[in-house]
Amino acid sequence: MQLPAEAVAATVLIEVVRISALPAKRGVAYPGRAVAHWAGSKAADALTLIENLPGSEQHRCGFSPGWSVRAYEDSLDLALFEAAFCFSCHEVRMHGTAVPPALATQFFDANTPPAQALLALFRATAP
């Protein structure tokens, strides 16, 4: 999976969100509860894991994401990007100031070890 390189380099904090609904329109934050904040090596390791998600073809489920990550720089103002993951249809939707249109929708193989490791990280944040 491809993340916006400059945003990844600037990220100091990742907020993990347990998504509760779809947003009212594209390009706004996914509603849900922040269940964890990762900084330092934990944030870097999570971004590396996400970048190593192997690509996949689209599966149809209607896009029902359960988790998202929001990446922040030092100012902790607006998120550089948010990536919402649907492990049913293998789709990731990203938005934010650092996300070019070509990266907004991507597909990953949810049945691979990196994807299962990411899902386990998410689940461990909100038992």
DSSP file (Angstrom, degrees, kcal/mol; ACC not computed):
  #  RESIDUE AA STRUCTURE BP1 BP2  ACC     N-H-->O    O-->H-N    N-H-->O    O-->H-N    TCO  KAPPA ALPHA  PHI   PSI    X-CA   Y-CA   Z-CA
    1    1 A M              0   0    0      0, 0.0     2,-0.6     0, 0.0    52,-0.1   0.000 360.0 360.0 360.0 145.8    0.0    0.0    0.0
    2    2 A Q        -     0   0    0    101,-0.1    49,-0.0    50,-0.1    50,-0.0  -0.882 360.0-173.9-107.3 125.1    1.2    3.5   -0.8
    3    3 A L        -     0   0    0     -2,-0.6     2,-0.6    44,-0.1     3,-0.0  -0.777  45.6 -86.3-106.2 156.5    1.1    6.3    1.8
    4    4 A P     >  -     0   0    0      0, 0.0     4,-2.2     0, 0.0     3,-0.4  -0.520  41.6-148.9 -65.3 113.0    1.9    9.9    1.1
    5    5 A A  H  > S+     0   0    0     -2,-0.6     4,-2.3     1,-0.2     5,-0.2   0.861  91.4  49.5 -56.9 -45.4    5.7    9.8    1.7
    6    6 A E  H  > S+     0   0    0      1,-0.2     4,-1.4     2,-0.2    -1,-0.2   0.878 112.1  49.7 -64.7 -36.1    6.1   13.4    2.9
    7    7 A A  H  > S+     0   0    0     -3,-0.4     4,-1.0    91,-0.2    -1,-0.2   0.894 109.0  51.6 -69.0 -39.5    3.3   12.9    5.4
    8    8 A V  H >< S+     0   0    0     -4,-2.2     3,-0.7     1,-0.2    -2,-0.2   0.929 109.3  50.6 -61.6 -44.3    4.8    9.7    6.7
    9    9 A A  H 3< S+     0   0    0     -4,-2.3    -1,-0.2     1,-0.2    -2,-0.2   0.818 113.8  45.5 -63.1 -30.7    8.1   11.5    7.2
   10   10 A A  H 3< S+     0   0    0     -4,-1.4    64,-0.3    -5,-0.2    -1,-0.2   0.568  85.9 115.4 -89.3 -10.0    6.4   14.3    9.2
   11   11 A T    <<  +     0   0    0     -4,-1.0    62,-0.3    -3,-0.7     3,-0.1  -0.424  24.4 159.6 -69.6 128.4    4.2   12.0   11.3
   12   12 A V        +     0   0    0     60,-3.0    28,-0.7     1,-0.3     2,-0.4   0.502  67.7  32.4-117.1 -16.4    4.9   12.1   15.1
   13   13 A L  E     -AB  39  72A   0     59,-1.6    59,-2.8    26,-0.2     2,-0.5  -0.998  58.4-161.9-146.3 137.4    1.6   10.7   16.3
   14   14 A I  E     -AB  38  71A   0     24,-2.9    24,-3.2    -2,-0.4     2,-0.5  -0.985   9.8-155.9-118.5 129.9   -1.0    8.3   15.1
   15   15 A E  E     -AB  37  70A   0     55,-2.7    55,-2.4    -2,-0.5     2,-0.5  -0.915   9.7-148.2-102.9 127.0   -4.5    8.2   16.5
   16   16 A V  E     -AB  36  69A   0     20,-2.6    19,-2.7    -2,-0.5    20,-1.2  -0.847  15.9-164.2 -97.7 127.8   -6.3    4.9   16.2
   17   17 A V  E     -AB  34  68A   0     51,-2.8    51,-1.9    -2,-0.5     2,-0.9  -0.939  19.7-145.0-118.6 131.1  -10.1    5.3   15.8
   18   18 A R  E     -AB  33  67A   0     15,-2.7    15,-1.6    -2,-0.5    49,-0.2  -0.848  34.9-133.5 -88.9 106.6  -12.7    2.6   16.2
   19   19 A I  E     +A   32   0A   0     47,-1.6    13,-0.3    -2,-0.9     3,-0.1  -0.384  28.9 179.8 -70.8 135.6  -15.2    3.7   13.5
   20   20 A S        -     0   0    0     11,-2.5     2,-0.3     1,-0.3    12,-0.2   0.570  65.5  -8.5-109.6 -15.0  -18.8    3.9   14.5
   21   21 A A  S    S-     0   0    0     10,-1.0    -1,-0.3    44,-0.0     3,-0.1  -0.970  77.3 -85.6-166.9 170.6  -20.4    5.1   11.2
   22   22 A L        -     0   0    0     -2,-0.3     7,-0.1     8,-0.1     8,-0.0  -0.649  53.4-102.2 -84.3 149.1  -19.6    6.4    7.8
   23   23 A P        -     0   0    0      0, 0.0     7,-0.1     0, 0.0    -1,-0.1  -0.300  26.7-115.1 -68.2 158.4  -19.0   10.2    7.5
   24   24 A A  S    S+     0   0    0      1,-0.1     2,-0.3    -3,-0.1     6,-0.1   0.803  96.3   6.1 -64.6 -29.7  -21.8   12.3    6.0
   25   25 A K  S >  S-     0   0    0      0, 0.0     3,-1.1     0, 0.0    -1,-0.1  -0.976  90.9 -84.9-149.3 161.9  -19.6   13.2    3.1
   26   26 A R  T 3  S+     0   0    0     -2,-0.3     3,-0.1     1,-0.2    69,-0.0  -0.352 105.9  34.2 -66.8 145.9  -16.2   12.2    1.6
   27   27 A G  T 3  S+     0   0    0      1,-0.3     2,-0.3    -2,-0.0    -1,-0.2   0.429  92.7 103.2  92.3  -1.1  -13.2   14.0    2.9
   28   28 A V  S <  S-     0   0    0     -3,-1.1    -1,-0.3     1,-0.1     0, 0.0  -0.765  82.1 -80.8-110.3 162.3  -14.3   14.4    6.5
   29   29 A A        -     0   0    0     -2,-0.3    -1,-0.1     1,-0.1    67,-0.0  -0.222  45.1-111.0 -61.4 144.9  -13.1   12.4    9.5
   30   30 A Y        -     0   0    0     -7,-0.1    -8,-0.1     1,-0.1    -1,-0.1  -0.621  37.5-116.2 -74.2 131.2  -14.7    9.1   10.2
   31   31 A P        +     0   0    0      0, 0.0   -11,-2.5     0, 0.0   -10,-1.0  -0.412  64.1  96.4 -69.7 144.6  -16.9    9.2   13.3
   32   32 A G  E    S-A   19   0A   0    -13,-0.3     2,-0.5   -12,-0.2   -13,-0.2  -0.942  70.6 -64.8 160.6-178.1  -15.8    7.1   16.2
   33   33 A R  E     -A   18   0A   0    -15,-1.6   -15,-2.7    -2,-0.3     2,-0.5  -0.826  40.0-125.2-101.6 130.2  -13.9    6.9   19.4
   34   34 A A  E     +A   17   0A   0     -2,-0.5   -17,-0.3   -17,-0.2     3,-0.1  -0.636  32.3 175.3 -71.0 121.4  -10.1    7.4   19.6
   35   35 A V  E     +     0   0A   0    -19,-2.7     2,-0.3    -2,-0.5   -18,-0.2   0.566  57.4   9.3-108.4 -12.4   -8.9    4.2   21.3
   36   36 A A  E     -A   16   0A   0    -20,-1.2   -20,-2.6    90,-0.1     2,-0.4  -0.990  51.5-148.1-162.1 157.5   -5.1    4.7   21.2
   37   37 A H  E     -A   15   0A   0     -2,-0.3     2,-0.5   -22,-0.2   -22,-0.2  -0.993  17.7-164.5-130.9 124.9   -2.3    7.1   20.4
   38   38 A W  E     +A   14   0A   0    -24,-3.2   -24,-2.9    -2,-0.4     2,-0.3  -0.927  13.8 168.4-112.9 132.4    0.9    5.8   19.0
   39   39 A A  E >>  +A   13   0A   0     -2,-0.5     3,-1.3   -26,-0.2     4,-0.7  -0.830  46.4   5.2-131.4 171.3    4.1    7.9   19.0
   40   40 A G  H 3> S-     0   0    0    -28,-0.7     4,-2.3    -2,-0.3     3,-0.3  -0.218 128.4  -5.9  58.6-135.6    7.8    7.3   18.4
   41   41 A S  H 3> S+     0   0    0      1,-0.2     4,-2.9     2,-0.2    -1,-0.3   0.803 133.5  59.4 -66.5 -29.2    8.8    3.8   17.3
   42   42 A K  H <> S+     0   0    0     -3,-1.3     4,-1.9     2,-0.2    -1,-0.2   0.920 109.0  43.9 -65.9 -41.5    5.3    2.4   17.7
   43   43 A A  H  X S+     0   0    0     -4,-0.7     4,-2.4    -3,-0.3    -2,-0.2   0.924 115.0  49.2 -66.3 -44.5    3.9    5.0   15.2
   44   44 A A  H  X S+     0   0    0     -4,-2.3     4,-2.2     1,-0.2    -2,-0.2   0.908 110.9  49.8 -62.0 -42.3    6.8    4.3   12.8
   45   45 A D  H  X S+     0   0    0     -4,-2.9     4,-2.3     1,-0.2    -1,-0.2   0.891 110.6  50.2 -64.0 -39.3    6.3    0.5   13.1
   46   46 A A  H  X S+     0   0    0     -4,-1.9     4,-2.5     2,-0.2    -2,-0.2   0.916 110.6  48.9 -66.0 -42.4    2.6    0.9   12.4
   47   47 A L  H  X S+     0   0    0     -4,-2.4     4,-2.6     2,-0.2    -2,-0.2   0.895 111.1  50.3 -64.5 -39.2    3.2    3.0    9.3
   48   48 A T  H  X S+     0   0    0     -4,-2.2     4,-1.5     2,-0.2    -2,-0.2   0.917 110.1  50.4 -63.4 -42.8    5.8    0.5    8.0
   49   49 A L  H  < S+     0   0    0     -4,-2.3    -2,-0.2     2,-0.2    -1,-0.2   0.920 111.8  47.8 -60.9 -43.8    3.3   -2.3    8.5
   50   50 A I  H >< S+     0   0    0     -4,-2.5     3,-1.6     1,-0.2    -2,-0.2   0.921 110.1  51.8 -63.5 -44.1    0.6   -0.3    6.6
   51   51 A E  H 3< S+     0   0    0     -4,-2.6    -1,-0.2     1,-0.3    -2,-0.2   0.779 106.9  55.4 -63.9 -25.2    3.1    0.4    3.8
   52   52 A N  T 3< S+     0   0    0     -4,-1.5    -1,-0.3    -3,-0.2    -2,-0.2   0.362  75.0 122.7 -90.6   5.5    3.9   -3.3    3.6
   53   53 A L    <   -     0   0    0     -3,-1.6     2,-0.1    -4,-0.1    57,-0.1  -0.538  66.0-124.4 -66.3 124.9    0.3   -4.3    3.1
   54   54 A P        -     0   0    0      0, 0.0    55,-2.6     0, 0.0    58,-0.1  -0.430  27.0-106.5 -72.5 147.5    0.2   -6.3   -0.2
   55   55 A G  B     +F  108   0B   0     53,-0.3    53,-0.3    -2,-0.1     2,-0.3  -0.151  40.0 179.7 -67.0 165.5   -2.2   -5.1   -2.9
   56   56 A S        -     0   0    0     51,-0.9     2,-0.2    34,-0.1    51,-0.2  -0.933  30.7 -93.0-154.1 171.8   -5.4   -6.9   -3.8
   57   57 A E        -     0   0    0     -2,-0.3     2,-0.2     1,-0.1    51,-0.1  -0.562  55.0 -86.8 -87.4 161.4   -8.3   -6.7   -6.1
   58   58 A Q        -     0   0    0     -2,-0.2     2,-0.4    49,-0.1    32,-0.1  -0.468  38.5-162.7 -70.5 137.0  -11.5   -5.0   -5.0
   59   59 A H        -     0   0    0     30,-1.6     2,-0.6    -2,-0.2     3,-0.2  -0.943  21.6-121.6-115.1 142.8  -14.1   -7.2   -3.1
   60   60 A R        +     0   0    0     -2,-0.4    30,-0.0     1,-0.2    -2,-0.0  -0.752  59.2 125.7 -92.8 122.4  -17.6   -5.9   -2.8
   61   61 A C  S    S-     0   0    0     -2,-0.6    -1,-0.2    28,-0.1    28,-0.0   0.339  80.6-100.7-143.5  -7.3  -19.1   -5.4    0.6
   62   62 A G        -     0   0    0     -3,-0.2    -2,-0.1    27,-0.1     0, 0.0   0.520  64.4 -83.5  94.5   6.3  -20.3   -1.8    0.5
   63   63 A F        +     0   0    0      1,-0.2    -3,-0.0    23,-0.0    22,-0.0   0.958  58.3 174.2  55.5  97.1  -17.3   -0.5    2.4
   64   64 A S        -     0   0    0    -42,-0.0    23,-0.2   -43,-0.0    24,-0.2  -0.697  14.3-165.3-128.8  77.3  -17.9   -0.9    6.1
   65   65 A P        -     0   0    0      0, 0.0    21,-0.3     0, 0.0     3,-0.1  -0.339  15.7-173.9 -70.7 145.1  -14.6    0.1    7.8
   66   66 A G        +     0   0    0     19,-1.6   -47,-1.6     1,-0.2     2,-0.3   0.652  67.2  30.9-105.7 -22.6  -14.0   -0.7   11.4
   67   67 A W  E     -BC  18  85A   0     18,-1.1    18,-2.9   -49,-0.2     2,-0.3  -0.964  56.1-178.6-139.2 149.8  -10.8    1.1   12.0
   68   68 A S  E     -BC  17  84A   0    -51,-1.9   -51,-2.8    -2,-0.3     2,-0.4  -0.978  14.9-145.9-141.4 160.2   -8.9    4.2   10.9
   69   69 A V  E     -BC  16  83A   0     14,-2.0    14,-2.4    -2,-0.3     2,-0.5  -0.985   8.6-159.5-122.5 138.7   -5.6    5.8   11.6
   70   70 A R  E     -BC  15  82A   0    -55,-2.4   -55,-2.7    -2,-0.4     2,-0.4  -0.979  10.5-150.4-117.1 126.4   -5.0    9.5   11.7
   71   71 A A  E     -BC  14  81A   0     10,-2.7     9,-3.1    -2,-0.5    10,-0.9  -0.828  15.0-172.6-101.9 133.0   -1.5   10.8   11.3
   72   72 A Y  E     -B   13   0A   0    -59,-2.8   -60,-3.0    -2,-0.4   -59,-1.6  -0.922  13.9-143.2-124.9 147.9   -0.4   14.1   12.8
   73   73 A E    >   -     0   0    0      5,-0.4     3,-1.7    -2,-0.3   -62,-0.1  -0.298  52.4 -71.2 -92.2-173.0    2.7   16.2   12.7
   74   74 A D  T 3  S+     0   0    0    -64,-0.3   -63,-0.0     1,-0.3    -2,-0.0   0.820 129.5  57.5 -49.8 -41.2    4.2   18.2   15.6
   75   75 A S  T 3  S-     0   0    0      1,-0.1    -1,-0.3     3,-0.1    -3,-0.0   0.746  89.3-148.9 -68.0 -22.0    1.5   20.8   15.7
   76   76 A L    <   +     0   0    0     -3,-1.7     3,-0.1     2,-0.1    -2,-0.1   0.726  57.5 124.3  58.0  23.6   -1.2   18.2   16.3
   77   77 A D        +     0   0    0      1,-0.3     2,-0.2    -4,-0.0     3,-0.0   0.819  70.0   0.5 -73.9-107.5   -3.6   20.5   14.4
   78   78 A L  S    S-     0   0    0      1,-0.1    -5,-0.4     2,-0.0    -1,-0.3  -0.569  86.5-100.3 -83.5 148.1   -5.2   18.9   11.4
   79   79 A A        -     0   0    0     -2,-0.2    18,-0.7     1,-0.2    -7,-0.2  -0.455  18.4-143.4 -65.6 137.1   -4.5   15.3   10.5
   80   80 A L  S    S-     0   0    0     -9,-3.1    18,-2.1     1,-0.3     2,-0.3   0.906  82.2 -19.0 -63.8 -42.2   -2.0   14.9    7.6
   81   81 A F  E     -C   71   0A   0    -10,-0.9   -10,-2.7    15,-0.2     2,-0.4  -0.982  55.7-147.5-159.5 157.3   -4.1   12.0    6.5
   82   82 A E  E     -CD  70  95A   0     13,-2.6    13,-1.8    -2,-0.3     2,-0.5  -0.998  12.3-164.3-126.2 134.9   -6.7    9.5    7.7
   83   83 A A  E     -CD  69  94A   0    -14,-2.4   -14,-2.0    -2,-0.4     2,-0.5  -0.981   3.9-161.4-121.8 120.2   -6.8    6.0    6.4
   84   84 A A  E     -CD  68  93A   0      9,-2.7     9,-2.0    -2,-0.5     2,-0.5  -0.880  10.5-151.4-104.7 130.6   -9.9    3.9    7.0
   85   85 A F  E     -CD  67  92A   0    -18,-2.9   -19,-1.6    -2,-0.5   -18,-1.1  -0.875  13.9-170.1-110.6 127.4   -9.6    0.1    6.6
   86   86 A C  E  >> - D   0  91A   0      5,-2.6     5,-1.0    -2,-0.5     4,-0.9  -0.957   1.7-171.5-111.0 111.8  -12.4   -2.3    5.6
   87   87 A F  T  45S+     0   0    0     -2,-0.6    -1,-0.1   -23,-0.2    23,-0.1   0.504  81.9  59.3 -81.7  -3.8  -11.1   -5.8    6.2
   88   88 A S  T  45S+     0   0    0    -24,-0.2    -1,-0.2     3,-0.1    22,-0.1   0.887 118.6  24.1 -87.0 -47.2  -14.2   -7.3    4.4
   89   89 A C  T  45S-     0   0    0      2,-0.1   -30,-1.6   -28,-0.0    -2,-0.2   0.404 102.7-124.2-100.7   2.8  -13.8   -5.7    1.0
   90   90 A H  T  <5 +     0   0    0     -4,-0.9    18,-2.4     1,-0.2     2,-0.4   0.817  63.0 141.5  63.9  32.5  -10.0   -5.2    1.4
   91   91 A E  E   < -DE  86 107A   0     -5,-1.0    -5,-2.6    16,-0.2     2,-0.4  -0.851  36.9-166.3-112.7 143.2  -10.4   -1.4    0.7
   92   92 A V  E     -DE  85 106A   0     14,-3.0    14,-2.5    -2,-0.4     2,-0.5  -0.997   5.9-164.6-122.3 129.8   -8.6    1.5    2.3
   93   93 A R  E     -DE  84 105A   0     -9,-2.0    -9,-2.7    -2,-0.4     2,-0.4  -0.970  10.7-172.1-114.6 128.6   -9.9    5.1    1.8
   94   94 A M  E     +D   83   0A   0     10,-3.0     2,-0.3    -2,-0.5   -11,-0.2  -0.898  10.2 165.1-120.0 147.9   -7.6    7.9    2.6
   95   95 A H  E     +D   82   0A   0    -13,-1.8   -13,-2.6    -2,-0.4     2,-0.2  -0.966  19.4 102.4-150.7 165.3   -8.2   11.6    2.8
   96   96 A G  S >  S-     0   0    0     -2,-0.3     3,-1.6   -15,-0.2   -15,-0.2  -0.700  78.5 -68.7 139.4 169.9   -6.4   14.7    4.1
   97   97 A T  T 3  S+     0   0    0    -18,-0.7   -16,-0.1     1,-0.3   -17,-0.1   0.752 128.9  48.1 -62.5 -25.0   -4.2   17.6    3.1
   98   98 A A  T 3  S+     0   0    0    -18,-2.1    -1,-0.3   -19,-0.2   -91,-0.2   0.366  88.3 100.2 -98.2   4.9   -1.3   15.3    2.2
   99   99 A V    <   -     0   0    0     -3,-1.6    -3,-0.2   -19,-0.3     5,-0.1  -0.815  60.1-150.7-101.0 112.8   -3.2   12.7    0.1
  100  100 A P    >   -     0   0    0      0, 0.0     3,-2.1     0, 0.0     4,-0.5  -0.464  31.3-108.9 -72.5 153.5   -3.1   13.1   -3.7
  101  101 A P  G >  S+     0   0    0      0, 0.0     3,-1.2     0, 0.0     4,-0.4   0.813 115.8  64.9 -53.4 -33.6   -6.2   11.8   -5.5
  102  102 A A  G 3  S+     0   0    0      1,-0.3     3,-0.2     2,-0.1    -3,-0.0   0.731 106.1  43.4 -64.2 -21.3   -4.3    8.8   -6.9
  103  103 A L  G <  S+     0   0    0     -3,-2.1    -1,-0.3     1,-0.1    -9,-0.2   0.434  85.2  96.9-101.2  -0.7   -3.8    7.4   -3.3
  104  104 A A  S <  S+     0   0    0     -3,-1.2   -10,-3.0    -4,-0.5     2,-0.4   0.828  90.7  30.1 -64.0 -34.9   -7.4    8.1   -2.1
  105  105 A T  E    S+E   93   0A   0     -4,-0.4     2,-0.3   -12,-0.2   -12,-0.2  -0.987  73.0 158.6-130.1 124.4   -8.7    4.5   -2.7
  106  106 A Q  E     -E   92   0A   0    -14,-2.5   -14,-3.0    -2,-0.4     2,-0.4  -0.911  28.2-134.9-138.4 164.7   -6.5    1.5   -2.5
  107  107 A F  E     -E   91   0A   0     -2,-0.3   -51,-0.9   -16,-0.2     2,-0.3  -0.969  18.7-175.1-126.6 140.3   -7.0   -2.3   -2.0
  108  108 A F  B     -F   55   0B   0    -18,-2.4     2,-1.0    -2,-0.4   -53,-0.3  -0.917  35.1-107.1-131.6 156.3   -5.0   -4.6    0.2
  109  109 A D    >   -     0   0    0    -55,-2.6     3,-1.4    -2,-0.3     6,-0.4  -0.745  29.6-169.0 -86.3 103.4   -5.0   -8.4    0.8
  110  110 A A  T 3  S+     0   0    0     -2,-1.0    -1,-0.2     1,-0.3     9,-0.1   0.566  79.2  63.7 -71.2  -9.3   -6.7   -8.7    4.2
  111  111 A N  T 3  S+     0   0    0      4,-0.1    -1,-0.3     5,-0.0    -2,-0.0   0.361  81.8  99.7 -98.2   5.6   -5.8  -12.3    4.5
  112  112 A T  S <> S-     0   0    0     -3,-1.4     4,-2.5   -58,-0.1     5,-0.2  -0.509  86.0-107.9 -89.4 159.7   -2.0  -11.8    4.5
  113  113 A P  H  > S+     0   0    0      0, 0.0     4,-2.4     0, 0.0     5,-0.2   0.885 117.7  51.9 -55.0 -42.3    0.2  -11.9    7.6
  114  114 A P  H  > S+     0   0    0      0, 0.0     4,-2.1     0, 0.0     5,-0.1   0.926 112.3  45.9 -62.5 -40.1    0.9   -8.1    7.5
  115  115 A A  H  > S+     0   0    0     -6,-0.4     4,-2.5     2,-0.2     5,-0.2   0.905 113.5  48.6 -67.6 -40.4   -2.9   -7.3    7.3
  116  116 A Q  H  X S+     0   0    0     -4,-2.5     4,-2.1     2,-0.2    -1,-0.2   0.855 110.3  52.3 -67.7 -33.6   -3.7   -9.8   10.1
  117  117 A A  H  X S+     0   0    0     -4,-2.4     4,-2.1    -5,-0.2    -2,-0.2   0.899 110.0  48.7 -66.6 -40.3   -0.9   -8.2   12.2
  118  118 A L  H  X S+     0   0    0     -4,-2.1     4,-2.5     2,-0.2    -2,-0.2   0.926 111.1  49.4 -64.3 -44.8   -2.4   -4.8   11.7
  119  119 A L  H  X S+     0   0    0     -4,-2.5     4,-2.9     1,-0.2    -2,-0.2   0.894 109.5  52.3 -61.5 -39.8   -5.9   -6.0   12.6
  120  120 A A  H  X S+     0   0    0     -4,-2.1     4,-2.0     2,-0.2    -1,-0.2   0.893 108.4  51.1 -63.8 -39.1   -4.4   -7.6   15.7
  121  121 A L  H  X S+     0   0    0     -4,-2.1     4,-0.8     2,-0.2    -2,-0.2   0.937 111.7  47.6 -61.2 -46.1   -2.8   -4.3   16.7
  122  122 A F  H >X S+     0   0    0     -4,-2.5     3,-1.3     1,-0.2     4,-0.7   0.951 112.4  48.3 -58.9 -50.0   -6.2   -2.5   16.2
  123  123 A R  H >< S+     0   0    0     -4,-2.9     3,-0.7     1,-0.3    -1,-0.2   0.834 104.9  59.3 -63.1 -32.3   -8.0   -5.1   18.2
  124  124 A A  H 3< S+     0   0    0     -4,-2.0    -1,-0.3     1,-0.2    -2,-0.2   0.725  99.2  59.6 -68.8 -20.6   -5.5   -4.9   21.1
  125  125 A T  H << S+     0   0    0     -3,-1.3    -1,-0.2    -4,-0.8    -2,-0.2   0.754 117.9  26.9 -79.1 -23.5   -6.2   -1.2   21.5
  126  126 A A    <<        0   0    0     -4,-0.7    -1,-0.3    -3,-0.7    -2,-0.1  -0.603 360.0 360.0-139.2  74.5   -9.9   -1.8   22.2
  127  127 A P              0   0    0      0, 0.0    -3,-0.1     0, 0.0    -1,-0.1   0.511 360.0 360.0 -64.4 360.0  -10.5   -5.2   23.8
